Amino acid sequence: MSAWVTIAFVIGLLGTLPAAAQDEQAKPAWVPARTIDGQPDIQGYWSNSNIPSSVFISLEPSGEREGVVYGGALPKGSILVDPQDGRIPFQEWAAAKKQWLSDTYTDPQDRAHIDPNTRCLPAGVPRINYVTPYNEYRILQKPGYVVIMAEWNHIARVIPVDGRPHVDSNVRLWMGDPRGRWEENTLIVETTNFNDKTWFDIVGTFHSDALRVVERYTIVDADSITYEATIEDPNVYSRAWTLSFGFTRILPNSPEAGELYEYACHEGNRATEFILRR
């Protein structure tokens, strides 16, 4: 087949595509504004309000015992995209421990049996990004940094994007040690140096201090970010697993517009005491 025949064939094939598909192919990639140091600009207020409420209680789509926790049914759903069956790939021993924690949380005998988030402790990563219903965030960018401020518990993640290495492996932190880099319109954040004290949901989805989380914040357009987090922990899981959802910009004229809610979890909070008394 000659080069001219090949070109004609390709042109003819493109001509058979639906108009919408051709328009999508012709649409240029979103080109965001840039910060003073050249980062794609994602500053502003963002919300993840489309996440099903049940994922804060159980990441797995069964939505275990939502009614027990909040006294009524919650919309069920899942943000797990890998494995496709929506089941977290626990190792056998870890699955047994997780089941025990899930069975125990309605009648805990010790503080360690209660979700750390319920005890007002830091949410960890990636849970800080789906702590419903506290679903508003503010992103700031300074030269060499991205700062993500969460409504939940005044937590702020300061993410260097200047290529510096992680801190010493002996340093263990509730929110881990993040390091970011930009690949075109995607902010990739690798977080290591975790302690083993946070959970991924209320019903005991736990991890060890070998946890490593790789997050991808991809700018779709001026008002949309696609978020993806891949979780690795060879001490607890048989393989890596991934969750994904979206963030939407909070526009100045929307009902959610304004400063982040001043959430003070510890103030007058006696939840742990009351739970252990039951």
N, C-alpha and C positions, 0 to 999 in steps of 0.2 A: 504494500500500500504506500503510495507516494505521500510526501509531506503535505501537499495541497489537499489530497483526498482526506487525510487524517484531520486536518484543520476544519475542513468542511463538515466532516462527521461530528466533531465536537460541537461546532456552532449549531448544527442541526439538533443535536441532543439537548443543548441548553434551551433551544427554542421550544422544546416539548415540556419544559418544567412549568408548573403552575406559576402564575404571575406573582403570588405571595412569596413563593420560594425564591424567584428571581430577585424580588425586592430585598429579601433577607440577605441574599448573597451580595447584593450591591451596596447594602448599608455599611457605611464605614464604622470601624471600631470606635468606641467611645474614647475621646481624648480629654481626660480631666485637666483642670488647672494644676499648676505646680506651686509648691511651697518655695520659700527662698533658697532652700538647699536642694531643690530639684525633685522632691518627693511628690507623687500624685496626691493631690489635696483631697483628703476625706474628712476634714474637720467639720464639726457640727454635732447636732443631736440626732440620735438614732434609736429606733425601736425594733424589737423582735416580737411584737404583739401577736403575730400570726401563729406562734408556736402553740400546740395543744397544751392545755394546763396540766394534763396528766404526766408529761415527761419529767416534770420536776419531782414527781413522786416515784415514778418507775420509768426508766429509759426504755425498757422492753415494752412492746406494744400491748401486752396483756393489761397494762394499767393496774397493776396489783393493788387492791384495797384502797382505791382513791376515796371511796365513800367512808371508810373507817377513819381516814385522816381528816377529811374536811366535812364530814357529816352529810355528804350528798354526792351524787354522780358528777363526774367531770367529763368534758369532751375528751375522748380517747384518741390517740394518734401516736405517731412515732417520728423521730428525727434520725433514726438509724438508717443508713443507706448501704452499709456493708458490715456484716453479712446481710444478704437480701432477705433472709427469714426474720430479721429483727431480733435475733438472739445474740447476746454478748458471749463471745467464745471463751468462757472460763475453763481453766484446767479443772480436772475432776475434783481435786481437793478444794479448790476455790469455789466451785459451784456448790459444794456441800456447805461451806462456810457462809456463802451468800444466802443460801436458802435458810440457814439457821438465823441469820440476822433479819431476814424478811419475816420469818415466823415469830421472832422475838420482839420486834419493835413496838407492837401494841401492848406488851407487858414487860418492859425492860427491867432488869435487876441491877443495872449499873449504868453510870453515865456513858461508858464506852459502847453501850448498846443503843444509844440514841444518836440519830443523825447529827453530825457536827454542825451542819447549817442550822438545825433547830436550836442548838446551843449557842448560836450567834458567833460561831467561829468562821474564819474565812472559807469561802465557797470552793476554792481551788479552780483548776483549769481542766476542761473547758466549762465546768458547771457555772462559773460566774456569768457566762454568756446566755444561760437559759434559766436564771433564777426567777421564774414567774411567781407572782405577777409583777415583780419589780423589774420591768423590762425596758427601762430607758437608760441610755448611755450617752456620754459625751466624749468625742475624740478631739484631742489637741495634737498639734505637731509643732515641734521645735527643731532647729537644726540638729540632726543626728538622733532624733527621738520621735516615737509615737506614744502618746499617753492616752489610755482608754480608762475613763472614769465610769464606774457603775453606780446605779442608784442603790443597789444592795450594799448596806453596811459600810458605805463610804470607801469602798475598795477602789484603788487606782493602780493600774498596771503601767509601769514606766518601761518602755521597750526600746532599747538602743538599736539603731539601724546603721551603726557606723563600723560594723565588722569586728568589734571587740570579742574576745573569747568569753565563754561561760566562767563563772566564779569557780573556786576550788570545789572539787567533788565532795569534800567533807561538809560543805555548807548545805543545809537542808531547810527548805522554806515552804510555808503553807501554799503560796501562790507560785512556787518554783522560780527559776531564773530564766527570763525570756530573752531571746536574741532574734532580731528581725532583719529582713532584707526584702527589697523590692525586685520583683520580676515582672516588668512591664506594669500592668494595672493590678497586680496581685501582691499584697503584703503577706509574706510567709514568716511565721513566728514559730521558732523551735524553743520549747520550754523544757528544762531539765531541773535537776537539783531539788526535787520535791521531797517532802516528808511523806509518811504513809498515813496521815491522819484525816484526810478528806475523803468524802464519798462522792459518787456521781449522781446519786439520787437518794430519796428518803429511805428506800427499802434495802439499803446496804450494799449497793454496787461499789465495791472497794478496790483499792490498788495497793501496790507496795511502793517503796521509795526508788524503785527502778523505773518508775513511770517516765515516759517521754511523750510529749504531745506536740504535734506539728499542725498549726492552724494556717488556713489560707483565707484571707479577706480579699475577695475579687470584686473590683468596682465594675458594676454592670452598666450603670448610667449615672446621671447626676444625683439620683435619689434612691439607688438600690445597691446593696452589697450582698454577694453570695458568700456565706460562711461555711467552711468545712474544717473539721478537726479529726485527725487520725491519732488514735491512742495505741501506744505500744507499752507493754509491761511483760517481759518474758517470765517474771516470777509468778504471775497471776493468770495471764491469758494465753491461749494456745496460738493465737496469731493477732495481728493488728486488726482494729475495727474502726469504723468511720461514722461520724454523724454530720448532718448538714442541714442548714436552714438559711433564712434570709434576714437581713436588716433593711429597714426602710427609713429614709430620712424624715425627721420630724420637722415639718415646714412651719415657718413663723406664725401663720394664721390658723394652724390646726389646734384642736382642743388640748393636745398634749404639750403644746409649746410652753417653754419656760425653763427655769432652772431645775436641776435634778432634785427630787424629793429628799428632804433632810431626814434620812432613815436612821434611827438610833435603836438598833436591835437590843442592846443591853439595858436600856433605860427602863427600870421597873420590871424587867423580864424575869419571871419566876417559873417559866415553862418547864425547865428541867426538874425543878423541885416538885412541881405538881404531877408531872408524868411519873416520877419515881414513887410518889405516894399512892398511886392508884392500886 
